[in-house]
Amino acid sequence: MADNDPVTQRDLENLKELFRLTRASDKEAIALALSAAEKAVTKAEAEALAWRQNANEWRGAMTDRERAFLPRTEHAQAVGAMNEKLGPVVERVAAIEGRFMAMASIGTAFGIAGVIYAVVK
């Protein structure tokens, strides 16, 4: 085949045109991919910003809620004061229960004695 062969020249021109079209198509695909990537990054940044704003709002709400909680030291003081006030009451209840137990024991003893007396008589 000679360099000036019309078939070779035509094939060479066709290949050059195909290569040029392929390169143009590749450039378009790259441009579309870059555009899509930029849109995705912009959307992701907007969503990340919204997420951070929501997280900050939630954190603020939790901080406000925690301010209303009773601090541990105040709770310990309140429980200690309540225990001090309830101590004598608990002792009195225990004493009253002891008296009732004694009365119940005496009552039981009299009951048993009555049964024995009734059986013996």
C-alpha positions as CSV (number, residue, x, y, z in Angstrom):
1,M,0.0,0.0,0.0
2,A,1.3,3.3,-0.9
3,D,0.9,6.5,1.0
4,N,-1.1,8.1,-1.8
5,D,-3.5,5.2,-2.1
6,P,-7.0,6.6,-2.0
7,V,-8.4,3.7,0.2
8,T,-5.6,4.2,2.8
9,Q,-6.1,8.0,2.7
10,R,-9.9,7.6,3.2
11,D,-9.4,5.1,6.1
12,L,-6.9,7.4,7.7
13,E,-9.3,10.3,7.4
14,N,-12.1,8.2,8.8
15,L,-9.9,7.1,11.8
16,K,-8.9,10.7,12.4
17,E,-12.6,11.8,12.4
18,L,-13.5,8.9,14.7
19,F,-10.7,9.8,17.1
20,R,-11.8,13.5,17.1
21,L,-15.4,12.5,17.8
22,T,-14.4,10.1,20.5
23,R,-12.3,12.8,22.2
24,A,-15.1,15.3,22.0
25,S,-17.5,12.7,23.5
26,D,-15.0,12.0,26.2
27,K,-14.7,15.7,27.0
28,E,-18.5,16.0,27.2
29,A,-18.6,13.0,29.5
30,I,-15.9,14.4,31.7
31,A,-17.6,17.8,31.9
32,L,-21.0,16.2,32.8
33,A,-19.2,14.1,35.5
34,L,-17.5,17.1,37.0
35,S,-20.8,19.0,36.9
36,A,-22.6,16.2,38.7
37,A,-19.8,15.9,41.2
38,E,-20.0,19.6,42.0
39,K,-23.8,19.4,42.5
40,A,-23.3,16.4,44.8
41,V,-20.7,18.2,46.8
42,T,-22.9,21.3,47.1
43,K,-25.9,19.2,48.2
44,A,-23.7,17.2,50.7
45,E,-22.4,20.5,52.2
46,A,-25.9,21.9,52.5
47,E,-27.1,18.7,54.2
48,A,-24.1,18.7,56.5
49,L,-24.8,22.3,57.5
50,A,-28.5,21.4,58.2
51,W,-27.4,18.4,60.2
52,R,-25.0,20.6,62.3
53,Q,-27.8,23.1,62.9
54,N,-30.2,20.4,64.0
55,A,-27.5,18.9,66.2
56,N,-26.8,22.3,67.8
57,E,-30.6,22.9,68.3
58,W,-30.9,19.4,69.9
59,R,-27.8,20.0,72.1
60,G,-29.3,23.4,73.2
61,A,-32.6,21.7,74.1
62,M,-30.8,19.0,76.1
63,T,-28.8,21.7,77.9
64,D,-32.0,23.6,78.8
65,R,-33.6,20.4,80.0
66,E,-30.6,19.5,82.2
67,R,-30.7,23.0,83.8
68,A,-34.1,22.0,85.2
69,F,-32.7,18.8,86.8
70,L,-32.0,18.7,90.5
71,P,-28.3,18.8,91.1
72,R,-26.7,15.8,92.8
73,T,-25.6,17.9,95.8
74,E,-29.0,19.3,96.4
75,H,-30.6,15.9,96.1
76,A,-28.1,14.5,98.7
77,Q,-28.9,17.3,101.1
78,A,-32.6,16.9,100.7
79,V,-32.4,13.1,101.3
80,G,-30.2,13.7,104.3
81,A,-32.6,16.2,105.8
82,M,-35.5,13.9,105.2
83,N,-33.7,11.0,106.8
84,E,-33.0,13.2,109.8
85,K,-36.7,14.1,110.2
86,L,-37.8,10.5,109.6
87,G,-35.4,8.9,112.0
88,P,-37.4,9.6,115.2
89,V,-40.7,8.7,113.4
90,V,-39.2,5.3,112.4
91,E,-38.1,4.7,116.0
92,R,-41.5,5.6,117.3
93,V,-43.2,3.2,114.8
94,A,-40.7,0.5,115.8
95,A,-41.6,1.1,119.5
96,I,-45.3,0.9,118.8
97,E,-44.9,-2.3,116.8
98,G,-42.9,-3.7,119.7
99,R,-45.8,-2.9,122.1
100,F,-48.3,-4.5,119.8
101,M,-46.1,-7.6,119.5
102,A,-45.9,-7.7,123.3
103,M,-49.7,-7.3,123.5
104,A,-50.2,-10.0,120.9
105,S,-47.9,-12.3,122.8
106,I,-49.7,-11.7,126.1
107,G,-53.1,-12.2,124.3
108,T,-51.8,-15.4,122.8
109,A,-50.6,-16.6,126.2
110,F,-54.0,-15.8,127.8
111,G,-55.7,-17.6,124.9
112,I,-53.7,-20.7,125.4
113,A,-54.2,-20.5,129.1
114,G,-58.0,-20.2,128.5
115,V,-58.0,-23.2,126.2
116,I,-56.0,-25.3,128.8
117,Y,-58.4,-24.1,131.5
118,A,-61.4,-25.1,129.4
119,V,-59.9,-28.5,128.6
120,V,-58.9,-29.2,132.2
121,K,-62.2,-28.1,133.7
